[in-house]
């Protein structure tokens, strides 16, 4: 009966283990897993930053001219900032 799971043959030769051709050492698999996890967290961080930026731009758009003057920003600067895509800083 054939298994659909890949099989790795490991043999022992003179005190050390040798993996069959094409087998990926456990350390390499762990490194790839960590790199993949880092990539996912980095991507999530970028997504949450972009969404927060969009939220802040929308709040800025809701401020009246008196409040904008208090923080030293003109209506034209607000318009320029709000028209940027949410993923751009």
C-alpha positions in Angstrom: 0.0 0.0 0.0 1.5 3.3 -1.1 1.4 6.3 1.2 0.7 9.8 -0.1 3.1 11.2 2.5 6.7 11.8 1.3 9.2 9.4 2.9 12.7 10.2 3.8 15.2 7.4 4.2 17.8 7.9 6.9 20.7 5.5 7.3 23.5 5.4 9.8 27.0 5.2 8.5 30.0 5.2 10.9 28.5 7.1 13.8 26.6 9.8 11.8 23.2 9.9 10.1 22.9 10.4 6.4 19.7 11.6 4.8 18.5 10.4 1.5 19.1 12.6 -1.5 16.5 15.5 -1.6 15.7 15.3 2.1 15.6 18.7 3.9 17.5 18.8 7.2 15.4 19.6 10.3 17.4 22.8 10.9 16.6 24.1 7.4 12.9 23.3 7.9 13.0 25.2 11.2 14.7 28.2 9.6 12.2 28.3 6.8 9.3 28.1 9.3 10.8 31.0 11.3 11.3 33.0 8.1 7.8 32.3 7.0 6.4 33.3 10.4 8.4 36.5 10.3 7.1 37.3 6.8 3.5 36.8 8.0 4.0 39.1 11.0 5.7 41.7 8.9 2.9 41.7 6.4 0.3 42.0 9.1 2.2 44.9 10.6 2.2 46.7 7.3 -1.5 46.1 6.8 -2.4 47.4 10.3 -0.2 50.5 9.8 -1.9 51.2 6.5 -5.3 50.9 8.0 -4.4 53.1 10.9 -3.0 55.7 8.5 -6.3 55.7 6.6 -8.3 56.1 9.8 -6.1 59.1 10.8 -6.5 60.7 7.4 -10.2 60.4 7.6 -10.2 62.0 11.1 -8.0 64.8 9.8 -10.5 65.4 7.0 -13.3 65.9 9.6 -11.5 68.7 11.4 -12.8 72.2 10.8 -10.6 75.1 9.6 -10.2 76.5 13.1 -8.8 73.2 14.4 -6.6 72.9 11.4 -5.2 76.4 12.0 -4.5 75.4 15.7 -2.3 72.5 14.5 -0.7 74.5 11.7 -2.1 72.6 8.8 -3.9 74.2 5.8 -7.0 72.7 4.2 -5.0 72.3 1.0 -2.4 70.1 2.9 -5.2 68.1 4.3 -6.7 67.5 0.8 -3.3 66.5 -0.5 -2.8 64.0 2.4 -6.3 62.5 2.2 -6.0 61.8 -1.5 -3.0 59.6 -1.0 -3.7 55.8 -1.2 -4.0 54.3 2.3 -0.9 52.2 1.8 1.4 55.2 1.2 3.0 57.0 4.1 
